Amino acid sequence: MEKKDIERINELARKKKTVGLTVAELEEQQRLRRQYLDEFKENLKATLDQVYIEREDGTYEKLKKKPPRN
């Protein structure tokens, strides 16, 4: 996400606290926040994909995703 987009998110948040937002601005804020969160999750996943765990016997195992709870 570009710096100008993050600045716009912050600008809309400040405006929402003071004078409120129009419907179009609320939609823009939601769209920008969703984009920010999606990119954040993607970057975190890429980082975790590079993590390995060292076992007691000295071997390395790639970090695995936990199975979902029932």
Secondary structure, 3 states (H helix, E strand, C coil): CCHHHHHHHHHHHHHHHHCCCCHHHHHHHHHHHHHHHHHHHHHHHHHHCCCEEECCCCCEEECCCCCCCC
